[in-house]
Every structure is written in C-alpha cells, then in structure tokens.
Amino acid sequence: MPVPEFNEIKAPALQFFADGDGKPHKISEVYGVLAKHFDLTEQEQNELLPSGTQRRWHNRANWACYDLFRANLLARPKRGLYIITEAGKQVAAQKPKFIDRDFLMQFPQFAEFAQMTGTRKKAAATGEAPEQGAGNPAADKTPEELIGTAYQMLHSALKKELLDLVTKMDPFRFEQLVLDLLVEMGYGGSREEAAQVTKASGDEGIDGVINEDRLGLDVIYLQAKRWQQTVGRKEIQSFVGALAGQQAHKGVFITTSDFAETAVEYAKKVPQKVILVDGDRLADLMIQHNIGVSKSHSYDVKHVDSDYFDQD
C-alpha cells in the first residue's frame, strides 16, 4: 500500500503506546511497528520526500507523534522519545479509528499550539473557515511535504517559462546557451578554453565542440535542435554518422522537444557514447546550473540541536 498520510498514522501510533508496557519508546520503534501494521514494503519505507533529504515514512510518523505530543496524549521526555500520558490512555481506550487535527482541537494544549503556529489565527482574522479537515488536501500533508509541493509547483512553472523562451531564441544563440551550460557543468574550464561553435555550413551536422577536460585531451561533439516536433531515429542516425566522420566517440544531442522511443533505443545500441537531453531535462539543468535564472527567495529550515540541550 502507499505510505499512509500522517493523519492516518496517529490512531495506530497512539494505540501502540497504549498497548505497550507503559515505558518510553523511541520513534525508531514506531517506524518498525507501524510499518508492519500498514504492510509497508521496504521500498515504500525508503521512499524519499521531493527534497531527497528524508524518508517520507519517517517524516509522516514523526509528525503524527509530534501532534499527539502537542495534544498532551503523548509526553516527550527527550527528543525522539515518547511515552503515553493518562489523557492519551483515556483516548486510546475509546479506540478512535481516525485522529486528525480537527479531532485534536478538543484538547486545549493542541488548540493553543494551532493558534500559536498560525492556522487558527489566520482563520479568526479573516473570518474564513479553518484550513483543516479531509476536504482540504493540505491538512493531510506534513510541513516538509507542503514545502516540497510548493517548490515543485514553482519549479515546474519555471521550467515551462524557460522552455518557452528558449524555443524563441535565435538558433546560434541557442547553441551558445548549450555550450554555456556544459561549461558550467564542469567541462573544459573557462568559456574561452572549453568551447567553440562551428560554422553553420560544412560541419557534417555537428553544431558545436567542447573539450571534455581542460587540457583538451578529448572532445565532445554537440548537436542542439530548437525544435517543437519530436526528434526521431533518423536525426540520431545522422548525428552518429557525423560523429563517425569526425572519428569521435562521444556526443550530446540536445533538443527543446523530446525524443521518439526508437531514437532512444537506437542511441543505446551504437558504439559511440551518445547522450540525449530533451527539453524537460534541459530546463532542469539550466535551473541547477543557473543558466538564464537567478535566485529569487531562499528559506533556511532549521531544527533543534539536541546535542546542545543534552549537555551535562
């Protein structure tokens, strides 16, 4: 099954602590026990958040227990260690099938926490209904997941805007952009040392050449097509033929559109090393290496340094 939402984890988590020996349990124990409860595969347990910095399963289980702690249903003697409270035992005895943040609002400690973190404050100030409950998709997401989702939306919009601009560029300027990108990716050293754009005629289909290393011991041949239509096998065959004519072993074919499956399969079989970069990957690389983009906002997400507070 897919990784359960963090609201779906709260009731089983509370029951785990209630059914235990009354002693504190590490959050790592919760991961293992509830993974079996939800029949999660190893792959599902290891699935990462979009940021790639944390496992989705651990993130959601952490927040499930943290919300129970904020409602005083669990106590936390130290970070990453929880024990059920008397109030938690009373709730667990009722065996609730589902616990979300609306359910936890009945507990003053959690209501105060929600007010302090802004959820209820915003609702009171605007007169709008609180953004809680199953009708609001955000209510089922942890803060890290909300940040990740927002980032992905901005990233996707930026990629589309970049590709719209790139497809309108002058062909020669587009070839320069491609070479700029490869230089930023570490090929050849400086712009002057690494790259040159060949003339439009008599180049056997080769649009550019870049040194693979700063000394120029090997070169990579490029073809960059500012296309709307799909690049087929025929175009890749022509590129490979041009590589053979230059006695070249490595080539990069870049397009603003995409590649037909036959083109992809053909590129895998030829003796030359041919890398295909479609429009989606091109935009990703431009963003990653700051080609045609600049930083707008930056947010540092910090966490408590437990070692600082655990010093004896």
C-alpha positions as CSV (number, residue, x, y, z in Angstrom):
1,M,0.0,0.0,0.0
2,P,1.2,3.6,-0.4
3,V,2.7,5.4,2.6
4,P,-0.3,6.5,4.7
5,E,-0.9,10.2,5.3
6,F,0.3,11.4,8.7
7,N,-3.3,11.8,10.0
8,E,-3.9,8.1,9.3
9,I,-0.9,7.2,11.4
10,K,-2.0,8.9,14.6
11,A,-4.6,6.5,15.9
12,P,-2.4,3.4,15.4
13,A,0.5,5.2,16.9
14,L,-1.5,6.1,20.0
15,Q,-2.7,2.5,20.3
16,F,0.9,1.2,20.0
17,F,1.9,3.3,23.1
18,A,-1.3,2.3,24.9
19,D,-0.8,-1.4,24.3
20,G,2.8,-1.3,25.4
21,D,4.5,-1.6,28.8
22,G,4.0,2.0,29.8
23,K,7.6,2.8,29.2
24,P,9.0,5.4,26.8
25,H,9.6,4.2,23.2
26,K,12.0,5.6,20.6
27,I,10.5,7.0,17.5
28,S,12.5,4.4,15.6
29,E,10.4,1.7,17.3
30,V,7.3,3.4,15.9
31,Y,8.7,3.2,12.4
32,G,9.2,-0.5,12.6
33,V,6.0,-1.5,14.4
34,L,3.6,0.7,12.3
35,A,5.4,-0.2,9.1
36,K,4.2,-3.8,9.8
37,H,0.8,-2.5,10.8
38,F,0.4,-0.8,7.4
39,D,2.1,-3.7,5.5
40,L,4.6,-1.3,4.0
41,T,7.2,-2.8,1.7
42,E,10.9,-1.9,2.2
43,Q,10.7,0.2,-1.0
44,E,7.7,2.2,0.4
45,Q,9.5,2.7,3.8
46,N,12.6,4.1,1.9
47,E,10.7,6.4,-0.4
48,L,12.1,9.9,-0.2
49,L,10.5,13.3,0.0
50,P,10.9,15.6,-3.0
51,S,13.8,17.3,-1.3
52,G,15.6,13.9,-1.1
53,T,16.7,14.6,2.5
54,Q,14.3,12.5,4.5
55,R,12.2,9.3,4.1
56,R,8.6,10.1,3.6
57,W,7.5,7.3,6.0
58,H,9.8,8.7,8.8
59,N,8.7,12.2,8.2
60,R,5.0,11.4,8.5
61,A,5.4,9.1,11.5
62,N,7.4,11.8,13.2
63,W,4.7,14.4,12.7
64,A,2.0,12.0,13.8
65,C,3.7,11.5,17.1
66,Y,4.5,15.2,17.4
67,D,0.9,16.2,17.0
68,L,-0.1,13.7,19.7
69,F,2.6,15.1,21.9
70,R,1.2,18.7,21.4
71,A,-2.2,17.5,22.3
72,N,-0.7,16.0,25.6
73,L,-1.7,12.5,24.6
74,L,2.0,11.6,24.5
75,A,4.8,13.1,26.6
76,R,8.3,13.5,25.3
77,P,11.0,13.1,28.0
78,K,13.6,14.0,25.3
79,R,13.7,14.5,21.6
80,G,12.8,11.3,19.7
81,L,11.4,9.5,22.8
82,Y,7.7,9.3,23.6
83,I,5.5,7.9,26.4
84,I,1.7,7.8,26.6
85,T,0.0,10.1,29.2
86,E,-3.1,9.5,31.3
87,A,-5.1,11.6,28.8
88,G,-3.6,9.5,26.0
89,K,-4.7,6.3,27.7
90,Q,-8.2,7.6,28.1
91,V,-8.4,8.5,24.4
92,A,-6.9,5.2,23.3
93,A,-9.4,3.3,25.4
94,Q,-12.1,4.8,23.2
95,K,-10.3,3.2,20.2
96,P,-10.8,6.0,17.7
97,K,-10.5,4.9,14.2
98,F,-9.1,8.2,12.9
99,I,-7.3,11.1,14.5
100,D,-6.7,14.3,12.6
101,R,-6.0,17.8,13.7
102,D,-9.7,18.6,13.9
103,F,-10.0,15.8,16.4
104,L,-7.1,17.1,18.4
105,M,-8.6,20.6,18.6
106,Q,-10.7,19.4,21.6
107,F,-7.5,19.4,23.7
108,P,-6.6,22.9,24.9
109,Q,-2.8,22.3,24.5
110,F,-3.2,21.5,20.8
111,A,-5.7,24.3,20.2
112,E,-3.1,26.7,21.7
113,F,-0.4,25.2,19.6
114,A,-2.5,25.6,16.4
115,Q,-3.2,29.2,17.4
116,M,0.4,29.9,18.0
117,T,1.5,28.4,14.7
118,G,-1.0,30.5,12.7
119,T,-3.6,28.1,11.5
120,R,-6.4,29.3,13.7
121,K,-5.1,32.8,14.0
122,K,-5.5,33.3,10.2
123,A,-9.0,31.9,10.3
124,A,-10.0,34.2,13.1
125,A,-8.5,37.3,11.4
126,T,-10.1,36.7,8.0
127,G,-13.4,35.2,9.1
128,E,-12.7,32.2,6.8
129,A,-13.2,28.6,7.8
130,P,-10.1,27.0,9.3
131,E,-8.0,25.1,6.8
132,Q,-8.4,21.7,8.4
133,G,-10.3,18.6,7.7
134,A,-10.4,16.0,4.9
135,G,-11.8,18.5,2.4
136,N,-8.5,20.3,2.3
137,P,-5.6,18.3,0.8
138,A,-3.1,20.4,2.7
139,A,-4.5,19.1,6.0
140,D,-3.1,15.7,5.2
141,K,0.4,16.9,4.5
142,T,3.4,17.5,6.8
143,P,5.1,20.9,6.7
144,E,8.0,19.4,4.8
145,E,5.6,17.9,2.2
146,L,3.8,21.2,1.8
147,I,7.2,23.0,1.2
148,G,8.1,20.3,-1.2
149,T,4.8,20.5,-3.1
150,A,5.1,24.3,-3.3
151,Y,8.7,24.0,-4.5
152,Q,7.7,21.5,-7.2
153,M,4.9,23.8,-8.5
154,L,7.3,26.8,-8.7
155,H,10.0,24.6,-10.3
156,S,7.5,23.2,-13.0
157,A,6.3,26.7,-13.8
158,L,9.9,28.0,-14.1
159,K,10.8,25.1,-16.4
160,K,7.9,25.9,-18.7
161,E,8.7,29.6,-18.8
162,L,12.4,28.7,-19.6
163,L,11.5,26.4,-22.5
164,D,9.0,29.0,-23.9
165,L,11.9,31.5,-24.0
166,V,14.5,29.0,-25.3
167,T,12.3,27.9,-28.2
168,K,12.1,31.6,-29.3
169,M,15.8,32.1,-29.3
170,D,18.0,32.7,-32.3
171,P,19.5,29.3,-33.3
172,F,23.1,30.5,-33.0
173,R,22.3,32.0,-29.5
174,F,20.7,28.7,-28.5
175,E,23.9,26.8,-29.4
176,Q,25.8,29.3,-27.3
177,L,23.4,28.6,-24.4
178,V,24.1,24.9,-24.7
179,L,27.8,25.4,-24.6
180,D,27.5,27.8,-21.6
181,L,25.6,25.1,-19.8
182,L,28.1,22.4,-20.4
183,V,30.9,24.7,-19.2
184,E,29.0,25.4,-16.0
185,M,28.6,21.6,-15.6
186,G,32.4,21.4,-15.5
187,Y,33.5,20.6,-19.0
188,G,36.7,22.3,-20.2
189,G,37.4,25.0,-17.7
190,S,36.8,28.6,-18.8
191,R,34.3,29.6,-21.6
192,E,37.2,30.6,-23.9
193,E,39.3,27.5,-23.2
194,A,36.5,25.0,-23.4
195,A,34.1,25.8,-26.2
196,Q,33.7,26.9,-29.7
197,V,30.7,26.9,-32.0
198,T,31.3,25.5,-35.5
199,K,30.1,27.3,-38.7
200,A,26.6,26.6,-39.9
201,S,27.8,25.0,-43.2
202,G,30.2,22.2,-43.9
203,D,30.1,20.8,-40.3
204,E,28.5,17.5,-41.2
205,G,25.7,18.2,-38.8
206,I,27.9,19.0,-35.8
207,D,26.7,22.2,-34.1
208,G,29.5,22.6,-31.5
209,V,32.6,21.1,-29.9
210,I,33.6,21.3,-26.3
211,N,36.7,19.9,-24.5
212,E,35.9,17.2,-22.0
213,D,38.8,18.3,-19.9
214,R,40.8,21.5,-19.5
215,L,43.8,20.2,-21.5
216,G,41.6,19.2,-24.4
217,L,42.7,15.5,-24.3
218,D,39.2,14.5,-25.6
219,V,36.3,16.4,-27.1
220,I,32.5,16.1,-27.0
221,Y,30.5,16.9,-30.1
222,L,27.2,18.6,-29.8
223,Q,24.0,19.0,-31.7
224,A,21.3,21.3,-30.4
225,K,17.9,21.5,-32.0
226,R,15.4,24.2,-31.1
227,W,12.5,22.0,-32.2
228,Q,8.8,21.7,-31.5
229,Q,8.4,18.3,-33.1
230,T,9.7,15.0,-31.7
231,V,13.3,14.1,-32.7
232,G,13.2,10.7,-34.4
233,R,15.7,7.9,-35.1
234,K,16.6,9.4,-38.4
235,E,18.1,12.6,-36.8
236,I,20.1,10.5,-34.3
237,Q,21.4,8.3,-37.1
238,S,22.6,11.4,-38.9
239,F,24.3,12.6,-35.7
240,V,26.0,9.3,-35.2
241,G,27.2,9.3,-38.8
242,A,28.7,12.8,-38.3
243,L,30.4,11.6,-35.2
244,A,31.9,8.7,-37.2
245,G,33.1,11.1,-39.8
246,Q,35.0,13.0,-37.2
247,Q,36.3,9.8,-35.6
248,A,34.6,11.0,-32.4
249,H,33.5,8.7,-29.6
250,K,31.2,11.0,-27.6
251,G,28.3,13.2,-28.5
252,V,25.5,15.0,-26.8
253,F,22.2,15.7,-28.7
254,I,20.0,18.3,-27.1
255,T,16.5,19.4,-28.1
256,T,13.9,21.6,-26.7
257,S,11.2,19.0,-27.6
258,D,11.5,15.3,-26.9
259,F,12.8,12.0,-28.4
260,A,10.9,9.2,-30.0
261,E,11.3,5.8,-28.3
262,T,13.0,4.5,-31.5
263,A,15.6,7.3,-31.2
264,V,16.3,6.5,-27.6
265,E,16.7,2.8,-28.3
266,Y,19.0,3.4,-31.3
267,A,21.3,5.7,-29.2
268,K,21.7,2.9,-26.6
269,K,23.0,0.4,-29.2
270,V,25.6,2.4,-31.2
271,P,29.3,2.1,-30.2
272,Q,29.6,5.8,-29.7
273,K,28.5,7.2,-26.3
274,V,25.5,9.4,-27.2
275,I,23.6,11.3,-24.5
276,L,20.1,12.5,-25.3
277,V,18.9,15.6,-23.5
278,D,15.2,16.5,-24.0
279,G,13.5,19.8,-23.2
280,D,12.5,18.8,-19.7
281,R,16.0,17.7,-18.7
282,L,17.5,20.8,-20.4
283,A,15.4,23.1,-18.3
284,D,16.2,21.2,-15.2
285,L,20.0,21.5,-15.9
286,M,19.6,25.2,-16.7
287,I,18.0,25.8,-13.3
288,Q,20.5,23.6,-11.5
289,H,23.5,25.4,-13.0
290,N,22.0,28.9,-13.0
291,I,21.8,29.4,-16.8
292,G,19.2,32.1,-17.6
293,V,17.9,32.1,-14.0
294,S,18.7,33.9,-10.7
295,K,17.8,33.3,-7.1
296,S,14.5,34.9,-6.0
297,H,14.0,33.7,-2.4
298,S,15.8,31.5,0.0
299,Y,14.4,29.9,3.1
300,D,16.5,28.1,5.8
301,V,14.6,25.3,7.5
302,K,16.2,24.6,10.9
303,H,15.7,22.0,13.6
304,V,16.5,21.8,17.3
305,D,20.1,20.8,18.0
306,S,19.5,18.1,20.6
307,D,23.2,17.8,21.5
308,Y,23.3,21.4,22.6
309,F,20.5,20.8,25.1
310,D,21.6,17.4,26.2
311,Q,25.0,18.6,27.5
312,D,25.6,17.6,31.1
